[in-house]
């Protein structure tokens, strides 16, 4: 079973404001689990989700 991170751990690891993290969870836009009022974030699933969010430059466009 993968480790479940507390919101504080996610905020510290990824430098996210609390408001953004909880808003993403409330809108079901970030992988999370709810246990009553507690919100936990599955570590491996979250890491994969974050990597999938990286936007790659379009072909033929210069970075300059």
N, C-alpha and C positions, 0 to 999 in steps of 0.2 A: 504494500500500500504506500502511495506517495505521501510525502510530508505535507501537512496543511499549514500554510503561513497565516499569521495574524495580519490584520491591516497595517499595523505599525511596521512589521517586517517588510511588507511589500513597499510601503511608502519610503522606508529608509534605503532599500535595495535599488529602487527605480526612481527615486527623487520625485515622487508624485504627491501633489497636495491631497490631503484627506478628502476634500470636497470632490475632487475629480475621481478619486478611487471609488468612493461610495456612490457617486452618480453613475459611473460606468456599471457598477454592480446592480444598482436599482433598475437601470435600463437593460439589464441582461446583455451588456456589450463586452463583458470581461468574464472569464471562467471563475466561478465562485460557488460556494456552498453556504447555505443558511442553516443555522441551528438555533431556532427561536430568533433572538435579537443578534446573536453572534454571526459574523461573516468570516469565512475562511477561504483561502485561495490555494488550490492544489498546485504545489511548486512546479512539477514537471509540465503539467498542462498549461500553466500560466507562462512558463518560459517558452514553450512552443507557440503559444498564442502571440506573445510579444514578438518573436522572430517573424511570424507570418504578417505582422502589421508593418514591417519595414517596407517603405516605398522605394522602389528601384527607379533610377532615371529612365526615361523613355529613350528608345533607340534614336540615334541621329541628333540628339541634343547634347550640346556642350555644357560642361559644368561651369564654364567661365561666365 
